[in-house]
Every structure is written in structure tokens, then in C-alpha cells.
Amino acid sequence: MLKIILVVVGLILLTIGIVWLIDKFVPKKLKPVLNLVLWALIFFLGYITFMSVYGEIQFNKIKDERYKTVITKLKDIRDAQLAHRTVTKEFAGDFDNLIKFIDTAQFTITQRRDSTIIDEELTRRFGGVETTKDIIVIDTLGFVSVKDSLFGADTRYKTMMNLPEGVGPAGSKFNLKAGKLDESGIAVFEAYVDKDVILHDQDKNLVAKEKEVMSVDGVNGPKLQVGSMTEADTGGNWPKNLSKD
């Protein structure tokens, strides 16, 4: 973008110089026409320079607004997946199963407490002298609906697979994967959407530039995602300025 602006500014300065040369050396009869053409060119180049800057400012504004709405949905997906792992020890590989889980599953409410019991083996070893040991007892206190815990009366989880309204072409959806790391067997998942989809109606050159971003203040890479299929990470790839977590 900076190179384009410098080129345009250079052309404007060159055009102004040509206007000055025409004023000095071109016959008076031709001056009005040439001056009009050159000044029109100056204004045109000025307009291009302004639109180059303004266009990128507008692009960044639209991009950030869309990213924030997408991140809100990705966080819902992450919360649902973490609940799924808590109950089933693994992540859901598709949205149908994840939504069904939210509708039907329950968290178990437990309480941990210390207790002391007779250690029968040591008691035998010591000839019947009563010996005790400390243990941790986990009591089940009850159950609570996953749906109520995560979403209350809100039914937005039923459409969590869809991109927010106004983002992407009609019918656009998130991609969802789940599995385990080969070397450790740790459960992993990833939910994502390509930047091409989020910014489908924006300037293609600016979108291509955005897909190559590598910055602490930007969304790195070609997609907006939460989780990872290559490491045990349930975080998102967005910066703090787009979300509080």
C-alpha cells in the first residue's frame, strides 16, 4: 500500500512539473487544453491516493467487525466442546452430535472430602493393632443440564454451525474436526472458517494480504479458528483486541 501511495504522489508531482513546463514553453493557444487535461490528471491521481488509504481503513473496520461476531460463535463452540470432553472424555467430530449432546447431557456435581478409614492390610501386619489411613472420598451431589449451564434459555447453540448473519455467502458454515494426537492419545478438536469466506465481498488484494498476516495484533494465517488438530490447544488464534479471552 505504501509503495502505491508513493508512486501516485510521484506521478502527481511529475504532472505538476509538466504543467509548469507547459506554462513556460508551450504556445498560448495550446496551454488551456493541456493545462485542463493535466489538472484533471492531478485530481484523478489524488482521488486514487485518497481511495487507496480510505479503502484500506474501511476494509480493516469491516474485517474487525466481522471477526468479532465470528469469534463470539467460535467461543460458544469451544465451550460446548469442553463440556463434551468433560462428560465423554473426547470431543465431538460434527455439529449434529455436539448439539444432541447439549440437548441431552448432564454434568455430575461432586464434592471431594477427606476421610479416615482402617487400613486392613497394615492392621494384619501389626498383629491386630488397629491402623488407619487417609483417603479422599468423592460424593455425588446431583446432576445439572449441560444446556442450562452453558446457555440457559438461549437456543443459539442450535445454529452454532452457521456463520453470523451478514458474514460470508448465504449458507456459510464453520468447519469442525476432532480426534486424538497420535503420540499421546490426547483428545483435540478444531473449529474454523477461512478468511476468504468471512471477507468474500471485499477487495481481493486486501484479502490476500490479510491471509498472510503474522502479527501479535492480528489474526495470523489464512483462517480464523479455535482449537488445533496438531497440539493440545483449545485457544483461539485471535488477538486480545478482538476478544477478552
Secondary structure, 3 states (H helix, E strand, C coil): CHHHHHHHHHHHHHHHHHHHHHHHHCCCCCHHHHHHHHHHHHHHHHHHHHHHHHHHHHHHHHHHHHHHHHHHHHHHHHHHHHHHHHHHCCCCCCHHHHHHHHHHCEEEEEEEEEEEEECHHHHHHCCCCCCEEEEEEEEEEEEEEHHHHHCCCCCHHHHCCECCCCCCCCCCECEEEEEECCCCCCEEEEEEEEHHHHCCCCCHHHHHHHHCCCCCCCCCCCEEEEECCCCCCCCECCCHHHCCC
